[in-house]
Amino acid sequence: MHKAVVTLDDKYVQGSNKFFGDFCKDDTCIKPTLMEIPVNATTPQLSTFQVFNALSSNRRTATGPDGIPFWVWREHADILTPRVEAVWNLSLSMQQWPHSWKETNVNPLPKVNFPGL
């Protein structure tokens, strides 16, 4: 059985991003305006139960840029909940998420037809 090897150079990747960016846009979309939040507004807070529930019900997903597999969050939710709760609630009160939580891994998988299959 032959193994197909596909190499994507930077020019190809950038071209693909531009193609799909141009192809998948909605000309009727209106950019939302930022909402002004009063200084004295009450900041919502997540409860320990809400954070534990979110972590313990984490579904099977690919590992992100942090390299932590999904099951670590789920199986160790009881240990991780207090720390994650503190970060989430601090983020809500500051109206800003940690930059590293906005990153993702994108791995394009080309569809390749193998001869004879």
N, CA, C and O atoms as CSV, one atom per row, in Angstrom:
chain,resi,resn,atom,element,x,y,z
A,1,MET,N,N,0.847,-1.178,0.000
A,1,MET,CA,C,0.000,0.000,0.000
A,1,MET,C,C,0.887,1.234,0.000
A,1,MET,O,O,1.848,1.316,0.765
A,2,HIS,N,N,0.565,2.185,-0.854
A,2,HIS,CA,C,1.343,3.416,-0.970
A,2,HIS,C,C,0.823,4.450,0.010
A,2,HIS,O,O,-0.380,4.582,0.235
A,3,LYS,N,N,1.736,5.154,0.565
A,3,LYS,CA,C,1.364,6.208,1.509
A,3,LYS,C,C,1.525,7.550,0.800
A,3,LYS,O,O,2.597,7.853,0.274
A,4,ALA,N,N,0.473,8.342,0.785
A,4,ALA,CA,C,0.533,9.657,0.144
A,4,ALA,C,C,1.131,10.665,1.107
A,4,ALA,O,O,0.774,10.707,2.284
A,5,VAL,N,N,2.037,11.468,0.600
A,5,VAL,CA,C,2.638,12.528,1.398
A,5,VAL,C,C,2.277,13.854,0.734
A,5,VAL,O,O,2.563,14.077,-0.443
A,6,VAL,N,N,1.647,14.718,1.509
A,6,VAL,CA,C,1.241,16.020,0.997
A,6,VAL,C,C,1.978,17.086,1.787
A,6,VAL,O,O,1.911,17.113,3.016
A,7,THR,N,N,2.679,17.958,1.087
A,7,THR,CA,C,3.389,19.046,1.742
A,7,THR,C,C,2.732,20.352,1.345
A,7,THR,O,O,2.554,20.635,0.161
A,8,LEU,N,N,2.375,21.140,2.336
A,8,LEU,CA,C,1.738,22.427,2.082
A,8,LEU,C,C,2.734,23.533,2.399
A,8,LEU,O,O,3.091,23.748,3.558
A,9,ASP,N,N,3.175,24.226,1.368
A,9,ASP,CA,C,4.090,25.341,1.617
A,9,ASP,C,C,3.286,26.582,2.017
A,9,ASP,O,O,2.064,26.620,1.873
A,10,ASP,N,N,3.990,27.583,2.516
A,10,ASP,CA,C,3.340,28.789,3.036
A,10,ASP,C,C,2.519,29.491,1.953
A,10,ASP,O,O,1.434,30.000,2.235
A,11,LYS,N,N,3.020,29.524,0.732
A,11,LYS,CA,C,2.300,30.190,-0.370
A,11,LYS,C,C,0.958,29.490,-0.622
A,11,LYS,O,O,-0.060,30.150,-0.829
A,12,TYR,N,N,0.962,28.169,-0.603
A,12,TYR,CA,C,-0.278,27.419,-0.819
A,12,TYR,C,C,-1.275,27.664,0.315
A,12,TYR,O,O,-2.464,27.876,0.076
A,13,VAL,N,N,-0.777,27.633,1.543
A,13,VAL,CA,C,-1.648,27.837,2.701
A,13,VAL,C,C,-2.266,29.226,2.654
A,13,VAL,O,O,-3.469,29.373,2.865
A,14,GLN,N,N,-1.453,30.257,2.379
A,14,GLN,CA,C,-1.970,31.624,2.303
A,14,GLN,C,C,-2.983,31.757,1.163
A,14,GLN,O,O,-4.003,32.432,1.310
A,15,GLY,N,N,-2.703,31.121,0.040
A,15,GLY,CA,C,-3.638,31.146,-1.091
A,15,GLY,C,C,-4.962,30.480,-0.739
A,15,GLY,O,O,-6.030,30.976,-1.099
A,16,SER,N,N,-4.887,29.354,-0.033
A,16,SER,CA,C,-6.104,28.662,0.400
A,16,SER,C,C,-6.903,29.516,1.370
A,16,SER,O,O,-8.127,29.598,1.270
A,17,ASN,N,N,-6.210,30.152,2.311
A,17,ASN,CA,C,-6.899,31.022,3.266
A,17,ASN,C,C,-7.611,32.160,2.548
A,17,ASN,O,O,-8.753,32.488,2.871
A,18,LYS,N,N,-6.930,32.766,1.565
A,18,LYS,CA,C,-7.545,33.867,0.814
A,18,LYS,C,C,-8.748,33.367,0.026
A,18,LYS,O,O,-9.798,34.008,0.026
A,19,PHE,N,N,-8.603,32.219,-0.651
A,19,PHE,CA,C,-9.691,31.667,-1.450
A,19,PHE,C,C,-10.924,31.432,-0.584
A,19,PHE,O,O,-12.017,31.887,-0.922
A,20,PHE,N,N,-10.752,30.716,0.539
A,20,PHE,CA,C,-11.904,30.416,1.381
A,20,PHE,C,C,-12.404,31.654,2.112
A,20,PHE,O,O,-13.597,31.761,2.398
A,21,GLY,N,N,-11.517,32.581,2.415
A,21,GLY,CA,C,-11.945,33.840,3.022
A,21,GLY,C,C,-12.824,34.636,2.082
A,21,GLY,O,O,-13.832,35.208,2.498
A,22,ASP,N,N,-12.439,34.675,0.794
A,22,ASP,CA,C,-13.244,35.382,-0.207
A,22,ASP,C,C,-14.535,34.630,-0.519
A,22,ASP,O,O,-15.583,35.237,-0.739
A,23,PHE,N,N,-14.445,33.317,-0.534
A,23,PHE,CA,C,-15.579,32.474,-0.893
A,23,PHE,C,C,-16.631,32.431,0.213
A,23,PHE,O,O,-17.830,32.397,-0.067
A,24,CYS,N,N,-16.189,32.433,1.448
A,24,CYS,CA,C,-17.095,32.241,2.585
A,24,CYS,C,C,-17.364,33.546,3.313
A,24,CYS,O,O,-17.176,33.626,4.527
A,25,LYS,N,N,-17.790,34.543,2.612
A,25,LYS,CA,C,-18.114,35.790,3.289
A,25,LYS,C,C,-19.556,36.169,2.983
A,25,LYS,O,O,-20.122,35.767,1.967
A,26,ASP,N,N,-20.118,36.929,3.858
A,26,ASP,CA,C,-21.505,37.352,3.729
A,26,ASP,C,C,-21.511,38.872,3.571
A,26,ASP,O,O,-21.246,39.600,4.527
A,27,ASP,N,N,-21.814,39.346,2.366
A,27,ASP,CA,C,-21.808,40.784,2.101
A,27,ASP,C,C,-22.907,41.524,2.867
A,27,ASP,O,O,-22.844,42.744,3.023
A,28,THR,N,N,-23.919,40.782,3.348
A,28,THR,CA,C,-25.000,41.428,4.089
A,28,THR,C,C,-24.703,41.521,5.586
A,28,THR,O,O,-25.479,42.095,6.349
A,29,CYS,N,N,-23.581,40.954,5.988
A,29,CYS,CA,C,-23.219,40.962,7.410
A,29,CYS,C,C,-22.843,42.376,7.851
A,29,CYS,O,O,-22.082,43.069,7.175
A,30,ILE,N,N,-23.378,42.784,8.976
A,30,ILE,CA,C,-23.072,44.105,9.541
A,30,ILE,C,C,-22.256,43.894,10.807
A,30,ILE,O,O,-22.679,43.182,11.718
A,31,LYS,N,N,-21.097,44.510,10.860
A,31,LYS,CA,C,-20.227,44.367,12.017
A,31,LYS,C,C,-20.928,44.938,13.246
A,31,LYS,O,O,-21.415,46.069,13.219
A,32,PRO,N,N,-20.980,44.146,14.336
A,32,PRO,CA,C,-21.659,44.646,15.531
A,32,PRO,C,C,-20.876,45.787,16.175
A,32,PRO,O,O,-19.648,45.831,16.115
A,33,THR,N,N,-21.604,46.694,16.784
A,33,THR,CA,C,-20.947,47.792,17.492
A,33,THR,C,C,-20.639,47.336,18.913
A,33,THR,O,O,-21.388,46.555,19.501
A,34,LEU,N,N,-19.543,47.824,19.452
A,34,LEU,CA,C,-19.173,47.460,20.804
A,34,LEU,C,C,-20.159,48.063,21.785
A,34,LEU,O,O,-20.613,49.196,21.625
A,35,MET,N,N,-20.474,47.292,22.791
A,35,MET,CA,C,-21.418,47.741,23.798
A,35,MET,C,C,-20.667,48.486,24.900
A,35,MET,O,O,-19.631,48.030,25.383
A,36,GLU,N,N,-21.196,49.609,25.277
A,36,GLU,CA,C,-20.612,50.367,26.390
A,36,GLU,C,C,-21.137,49.779,27.700
A,36,GLU,O,O,-22.346,49.711,27.919
A,37,ILE,N,N,-20.229,49.361,28.555
A,37,ILE,CA,C,-20.619,48.802,29.847
A,37,ILE,C,C,-20.326,49.844,30.916
A,37,ILE,O,O,-19.182,50.277,31.061
A,38,PRO,N,N,-21.346,50.253,31.668
A,38,PRO,CA,C,-21.133,51.260,32.705
A,38,PRO,C,C,-20.119,50.791,33.749
A,38,PRO,O,O,-20.025,49.598,34.035
A,39,VAL,N,N,-19.375,51.717,34.307
A,39,VAL,CA,C,-18.350,51.403,35.295
A,39,VAL,C,C,-18.946,50.710,36.513
A,39,VAL,O,O,-18.324,49.811,37.079
A,40,ASN,N,N,-20.133,51.114,36.920
A,40,ASN,CA,C,-20.749,50.547,38.122
A,40,ASN,C,C,-21.602,49.306,37.841
A,40,ASN,O,O,-22.357,48.869,38.709
A,41,ALA,N,N,-21.487,48.738,36.639
A,41,ALA,CA,C,-22.272,47.546,36.285
A,41,ALA,C,C,-21.813,46.342,37.104
A,41,ALA,O,O,-20.627,46.198,37.399
A,42,THR,N,N,-22.754,45.488,37.464
A,42,THR,CA,C,-22.443,44.275,38.203
A,42,THR,C,C,-21.880,43.237,37.236
A,42,THR,O,O,-22.480,42.938,36.204
A,43,THR,N,N,-20.730,42.701,37.587
A,43,THR,CA,C,-20.090,41.700,36.740
A,43,THR,C,C,-20.673,40.330,37.042
A,43,THR,O,O,-20.744,39.933,38.205
A,44,PRO,N,N,-21.093,39.600,36.011
A,44,PRO,CA,C,-21.593,38.245,36.273
A,44,PRO,C,C,-20.452,37.358,36.771
A,44,PRO,O,O,-19.301,37.533,36.370
A,45,GLN,N,N,-20.771,36.431,37.624
A,45,GLN,CA,C,-19.781,35.499,38.158
A,45,GLN,C,C,-20.262,34.071,37.922
A,45,GLN,O,O,-21.449,33.777,38.061
A,46,LEU,N,N,-19.349,33.204,37.570
A,46,LEU,CA,C,-19.669,31.795,37.406
A,46,LEU,C,C,-19.535,31.101,38.752
A,46,LEU,O,O,-18.624,31.395,39.526
A,47,SER,N,N,-20.435,30.191,39.020
A,47,SER,CA,C,-20.370,29.447,40.282
A,47,SER,C,C,-19.398,28.277,40.135
A,47,SER,O,O,-19.045,27.877,39.025
A,48,THR,N,N,-18.984,27.752,41.255
A,48,THR,CA,C,-18.105,26.579,41.257
A,48,THR,C,C,-18.781,25.429,40.529
A,48,THR,O,O,-18.134,24.714,39.764
A,49,PHE,N,N,-20.078,25.244,40.759
A,49,PHE,CA,C,-20.816,24.172,40.090
A,49,PHE,C,C,-20.809,24.348,38.577
A,49,PHE,O,O,-20.614,23.376,37.846
A,50,GLN,N,N,-21.018,25.578,38.093
A,50,GLN,CA,C,-21.032,25.821,36.651
A,50,GLN,C,C,-19.682,25.479,36.021
A,50,GLN,O,O,-19.631,24.861,34.957
A,51,VAL,N,N,-18.600,25.876,36.671
A,51,VAL,CA,C,-17.264,25.596,36.134
A,51,VAL,C,C,-16.986,24.097,36.183
A,51,VAL,O,O,-16.495,23.526,35.209
A,52,PHE,N,N,-17.298,23.451,37.317
A,52,PHE,CA,C,-17.099,22.005,37.429
A,52,PHE,C,C,-17.898,21.271,36.361
A,52,PHE,O,O,-17.389,20.344,35.731
A,53,ASN,N,N,-19.132,21.676,36.155
A,53,ASN,CA,C,-19.990,21.046,35.147
A,53,ASN,C,C,-19.394,21.220,33.747
A,53,ASN,O,O,-19.398,20.279,32.953
A,54,ALA,N,N,-18.889,22.400,33.444
A,54,ALA,CA,C,-18.286,22.650,32.129
A,54,ALA,C,C,-17.047,21.778,31.921
A,54,ALA,O,O,-16.866,21.209,30.845
A,55,LEU,N,N,-16.203,21.671,32.933
A,55,LEU,CA,C,-14.978,20.876,32.805
A,55,LEU,C,C,-15.275,19.381,32.771
A,55,LEU,O,O,-14.705,18.655,31.957
A,56,SER,N,N,-16.153,18.920,33.637
A,56,SER,CA,C,-16.421,17.484,33.732
A,56,SER,C,C,-17.239,16.953,32.564
A,56,SER,O,O,-17.276,15.741,32.352
A,57,SER,N,N,-17.884,17.807,31.814
A,57,SER,CA,C,-18.656,17.356,30.651
A,57,SER,C,C,-17.931,17.672,29.346
A,57,SER,O,O,-18.538,17.658,28.275
A,58,ASN,N,N,-16.641,17.955,29.438
A,58,ASN,CA,C,-15.837,18.247,28.254
A,58,ASN,C,C,-15.866,17.050,27.305
A,58,ASN,O,O,-15.588,15.923,27.717
A,59,ARG,N,N,-16.198,17.290,26.046
A,59,ARG,CA,C,-16.309,16.215,25.063
A,59,ARG,C,C,-14.964,15.978,24.380
A,59,ARG,O,O,-14.054,16.804,24.436
A,60,ARG,N,N,-14.880,14.838,23.745
A,60,ARG,CA,C,-13.664,14.454,23.024
A,60,ARG,C,C,-13.382,15.469,21.917
A,60,ARG,O,O,-14.177,15.637,20.992
A,61,THR,N,N,-12.253,16.130,22.026
A,61,THR,CA,C,-11.824,17.099,21.012
A,61,THR,C,C,-10.334,16.916,20.767
A,61,THR,O,O,-9.645,16.237,21.529
A,62,ALA,N,N,-9.856,17.519,19.714
A,62,ALA,CA,C,-8.422,17.482,19.429
A,62,ALA,C,C,-7.684,18.341,20.456
A,62,ALA,O,O,-8.241,19.287,21.012
A,63,THR,N,N,-6.442,17.997,20.691
A,63,THR,CA,C,-5.613,18.766,21.615
A,63,THR,C,C,-5.338,20.141,21.016
A,63,THR,O,O,-5.012,20.256,19.834
A,64,GLY,N,N,-5.472,21.179,21.834
A,64,GLY,CA,C,-5.243,22.548,21.379
A,64,GLY,C,C,-3.784,22.945,21.489
A,64,GLY,O,O,-2.923,22.096,21.719
A,65,PRO,N,N,-3.498,24.238,21.328
A,65,PRO,CA,C,-2.117,24.729,21.380
A,65,PRO,C,C,-1.440,24.473,22.729
A,65,PRO,O,O,-0.212,24.425,22.802
A,66,ASP,N,N,-2.227,24.309,23.796
A,66,ASP,CA,C,-1.636,24.076,25.113
A,66,ASP,C,C,-1.132,22.645,25.277
A,66,ASP,O,O,-0.396,22.354,26.220
A,67,GLY,N,N,-1.521,21.747,24.369
A,67,GLY,CA,C,-1.070,20.362,24.427
A,67,GLY,C,C,-1.780,19.526,25.480
A,67,GLY,O,O,-1.385,18.386,25.722
A,68,ILE,N,N,-2.822,20.066,26.115
A,68,ILE,CA,C,-3.545,19.336,27.161
A,68,ILE,C,C,-4.707,18.580,26.519
A,68,ILE,O,O,-5.587,19.203,25.924
A,69,PRO,N,N,-4.726,17.249,26.628
A,69,PRO,CA,C,-5.828,16.490,26.039
A,69,PRO,C,C,-7.147,16.751,26.768
A,69,PRO,O,O,-7.154,17.116,27.944
A,70,PHE,N,N,-8.249,16.562,26.069
A,70,PHE,CA,C,-9.586,16.845,26.612
A,70,PHE,C,C,-9.852,16.081,27.901
A,70,PHE,O,O,-10.487,16.606,28.816
A,71,TRP,N,N,-9.371,14.851,27.978
A,71,TRP,CA,C,-9.688,14.005,29.127
A,71,TRP,C,C,-9.052,14.510,30.417
A,71,TRP,O,O,-9.563,14.218,31.499
A,72,VAL,N,N,-7.963,15.251,30.338
A,72,VAL,CA,C,-7.334,15.790,31.552
A,72,VAL,C,C,-8.293,16.756,32.235
A,72,VAL,O,O,-8.466,16.709,33.453
A,73,TRP,N,N,-8.923,17.639,31.443
A,73,TRP,CA,C,-9.886,18.591,32.007
A,73,TRP,C,C,-11.059,17.855,32.629
A,73,TRP,O,O,-11.510,18.201,33.722
A,74,ARG,N,N,-11.556,16.834,31.926
A,74,ARG,CA,C,-12.738,16.111,32.381
A,74,ARG,C,C,-12.447,15.265,33.624
A,74,ARG,O,O,-13.187,15.316,34.606
A,75,GLU,N,N,-11.368,14.490,33.571
A,75,GLU,CA,C,-11.090,13.565,34.663
A,75,GLU,C,C,-10.525,14.248,35.914
A,75,GLU,O,O,-10.574,13.674,37.003
A,76,HIS,N,N,-9.997,15.452,35.772
A,76,HIS,CA,C,-9.428,16.158,36.923
A,76,HIS,C,C,-10.178,17.458,37.213
A,76,HIS,O,O,-9.619,18.409,37.760
A,77,ALA,N,N,-11.454,17.475,36.835
A,77,ALA,CA,C,-12.276,18.671,37.038
A,77,ALA,C,C,-12.330,19.087,38.501
A,77,ALA,O,O,-12.342,20.279,38.806
A,78,ASP,N,N,-12.361,18.114,39.410
A,78,ASP,CA,C,-12.441,18.450,40.836
A,78,ASP,C,C,-11.211,19.219,41.312
A,78,ASP,O,O,-11.324,20.087,42.177
A,79,ILE,N,N,-10.046,18.911,40.759
A,79,ILE,CA,C,-8.812,19.592,41.146
A,79,ILE,C,C,-8.672,20.941,40.420
A,79,ILE,O,O,-8.217,21.923,41.007
A,80,LEU,N,N,-9.067,20.976,39.144
A,80,LEU,CA,C,-8.854,22.162,38.306
A,80,LEU,C,C,-9.923,23.243,38.480
A,80,LEU,O,O,-9.675,24.410,38.177
A,81,THR,N,N,-11.100,22.866,38.961
A,81,THR,CA,C,-12.218,23.806,39.055
A,81,THR,C,C,-11.885,25.108,39.784
A,81,THR,O,O,-12.181,26.175,39.246
A,82,PRO,N,N,-11.288,25.082,40.975
A,82,PRO,CA,C,-11.040,26.362,41.667
A,82,PRO,C,C,-10.147,27.321,40.883
A,82,PRO,O,O,-10.391,28.527,40.869
A,83,ARG,N,N,-9.115,26.790,40.232
A,83,ARG,CA,C,-8.204,27.654,39.464
A,83,ARG,C,C,-8.874,28.200,38.205
A,83,ARG,O,O,-8.762,29.387,37.898
A,84,VAL,N,N,-9.569,27.328,37.483
A,84,VAL,CA,C,-10.256,27.767,36.261
A,84,VAL,C,C,-11.355,28.759,36.612
A,84,VAL,O,O,-11.548,29.748,35.905
A,85,GLU,N,N,-12.074,28.505,37.694
A,85,GLU,CA,C,-13.129,29.429,38.147
A,85,GLU,C,C,-12.539,30.814,38.421
A,85,GLU,O,O,-13.123,31.826,38.034
A,86,ALA,N,N,-11.393,30.859,39.081
A,86,ALA,CA,C,-10.751,32.145,39.390
A,86,ALA,C,C,-10.371,32.887,38.109
A,86,ALA,O,O,-10.598,34.092,37.996
A,87,VAL,N,N,-9.795,32.171,37.148
A,87,VAL,CA,C,-9.390,32.814,35.877
A,87,VAL,C,C,-10.611,33.265,35.100
A,87,VAL,O,O,-10.632,34.384,34.588
A,88,TRP,N,N,-11.645,32.410,34.999
A,88,TRP,CA,C,-12.847,32.784,34.259
A,88,TRP,C,C,-13.526,33.998,34.887
A,88,TRP,O,O,-13.902,34.928,34.175
A,89,ASN,N,N,-13.684,34.001,36.191
A,89,ASN,CA,C,-14.355,35.130,36.849
A,89,ASN,C,C,-13.519,36.403,36.777
A,89,ASN,O,O,-14.071,37.493,36.630
A,90,LEU,N,N,-12.207,36.282,36.876
A,90,LEU,CA,C,-11.341,37.457,36.703
A,90,LEU,C,C,-11.459,37.985,35.278
A,90,LEU,O,O,-11.520,39.196,35.063
A,91,SER,N,N,-11.492,37.082,34.310
A,91,SER,CA,C,-11.643,37.488,32.911
A,91,SER,C,C,-12.964,38.210,32.679
A,91,SER,O,O,-13.013,39.213,31.966
A,92,LEU,N,N,-14.037,37.698,33.285
A,92,LEU,CA,C,-15.332,38.362,33.155
A,92,LEU,C,C,-15.298,39.761,33.776
A,92,LEU,O,O,-15.821,40.714,33.200
A,93,SER,N,N,-14.684,39.876,34.943
A,93,SER,CA,C,-14.654,41.185,35.608
A,93,SER,C,C,-13.774,42.186,34.874
A,93,SER,O,O,-14.033,43.389,34.911
A,94,MET,N,N,-12.722,41.687,34.200
A,94,MET,CA,C,-11.838,42.582,33.431
A,94,MET,C,C,-12.307,42.747,31.987
A,94,MET,O,O,-11.769,43.569,31.244
A,95,GLN,N,N,-13.316,41.959,31.590
A,95,GLN,CA,C,-13.853,41.973,30.230
A,95,GLN,C,C,-12.772,41.642,29.200
A,95,GLN,O,O,-12.716,42.242,28.127
A,96,GLN,N,N,-11.925,40.687,29.541
A,96,GLN,CA,C,-10.838,40.299,28.647
A,96,GLN,C,C,-10.409,38.865,28.959
A,96,GLN,O,O,-10.182,38.521,30.119
A,97,TRP,N,N,-10.297,38.024,27.917
A,97,TRP,CA,C,-9.827,36.649,28.078
A,97,TRP,C,C,-8.325,36.609,27.879
A,97,TRP,O,O,-7.778,37.446,27.160
A,98,PRO,N,N,-7.643,35.649,28.502
A,98,PRO,CA,C,-6.207,35.496,28.251
A,98,PRO,C,C,-5.952,35.269,26.757
A,98,PRO,O,O,-6.675,34.516,26.104
A,99,HIS,N,N,-4.941,35.914,26.236
A,99,HIS,CA,C,-4.651,35.825,24.802
A,99,HIS,C,C,-4.444,34.371,24.363
A,99,HIS,O,O,-4.894,33.972,23.289
A,100,SER,N,N,-3.766,33.592,25.193
A,100,SER,CA,C,-3.471,32.205,24.814
A,100,SER,C,C,-4.741,31.365,24.676
A,100,SER,O,O,-4.710,30.323,24.020
A,101,TRP,N,N,-5.863,31.792,25.281
A,101,TRP,CA,C,-7.105,31.057,25.159
A,101,TRP,C,C,-7.834,31.375,23.862
A,101,TRP,O,O,-8.863,30.768,23.563
A,102,LYS,N,N,-7.318,32.306,23.101
A,102,LYS,CA,C,-7.928,32.674,21.822
A,102,LYS,C,C,-7.218,31.997,20.659
A,102,LYS,O,O,-7.595,32.200,19.505
A,103,GLU,N,N,-6.196,31.195,20.945
A,103,GLU,CA,C,-5.440,30.518,19.907
A,103,GLU,C,C,-6.053,29.161,19.610
A,103,GLU,O,O,-6.762,28.589,20.438
A,104,THR,N,N,-5.773,28.660,18.427
A,104,THR,CA,C,-6.276,27.354,18.030
A,104,THR,C,C,-5.297,26.704,17.076
A,104,THR,O,O,-4.441,27.375,16.500
A,105,ASN,N,N,-5.420,25.420,16.911
A,105,ASN,CA,C,-4.656,24.696,15.905
A,105,ASN,C,C,-5.583,24.416,14.735
A,105,ASN,O,O,-6.696,23.924,14.922
A,106,VAL,N,N,-5.129,24.727,13.536
A,106,VAL,CA,C,-5.894,24.406,12.333
A,106,VAL,C,C,-5.012,23.513,11.482
A,106,VAL,O,O,-3.948,23.930,11.025
A,107,ASN,N,N,-5.457,22.290,11.271
A,107,ASN,CA,C,-4.703,21.331,10.474
A,107,ASN,C,C,-5.546,20.910,9.282
A,107,ASN,O,O,-6.425,20.058,9.414
A,108,PRO,N,N,-5.284,21.506,8.104
A,108,PRO,CA,C,-6.075,21.119,6.933
A,108,PRO,C,C,-5.762,19.678,6.537
A,108,PRO,O,O,-4.605,19.260,6.498
A,109,LEU,N,N,-6.805,18.949,6.251
A,109,LEU,CA,C,-6.645,17.567,5.806
A,109,LEU,C,C,-7.102,17.468,4.356
A,109,LEU,O,O,-8.300,17.478,4.074
A,110,PRO,N,N,-6.138,17.372,3.436
A,110,PRO,CA,C,-6.530,17.304,2.025
A,110,PRO,C,C,-7.199,15.963,1.711
A,110,PRO,O,O,-6.820,14.922,2.248
A,111,LYS,N,N,-8.175,16.011,0.852
A,111,LYS,CA,C,-8.834,14.788,0.414
A,111,LYS,C,C,-8.025,14.249,-0.751
A,111,LYS,O,O,-7.911,14.900,-1.790
A,112,VAL,N,N,-7.468,13.068,-0.581
A,112,VAL,CA,C,-6.621,12.468,-1.591
A,112,VAL,C,C,-7.226,11.131,-1.971
A,112,VAL,O,O,-7.491,10.299,-1.103
A,113,ASN,N,N,-7.448,10.917,-3.254
A,113,ASN,CA,C,-7.921,9.633,-3.734
A,113,ASN,C,C,-6.724,8.734,-4.001
A,113,ASN,O,O,-5.834,9.095,-4.772
A,114,PHE,N,N,-6.697,7.581,-3.376
A,114,PHE,CA,C,-5.619,6.642,-3.579
A,114,PHE,C,C,-5.956,5.759,-4.780
A,114,PHE,O,O,-7.052,5.205,-4.855
A,115,PRO,N,N,-5.028,5.628,-5.707
A,115,PRO,CA,C,-5.288,4.771,-6.874
A,115,PRO,C,C,-5.561,3.332,-6.439
A,115,PRO,O,O,-4.850,2.794,-5.589
A,116,GLY,N,N,-6.564,2.723,-7.005
A,116,GLY,CA,C,-6.868,1.321,-6.742
A,116,GLY,C,C,-7.681,1.081,-5.482
A,116,GLY,O,O,-7.917,-0.069,-5.113
A,117,LEU,N,N,-8.117,2.150,-4.813
A,117,LEU,CA,C,-8.921,1.920,-3.599
A,117,LEU,C,C,-10.366,2.214,-3.860
A,117,LEU,O,O,-11.195,2.079,-2.960
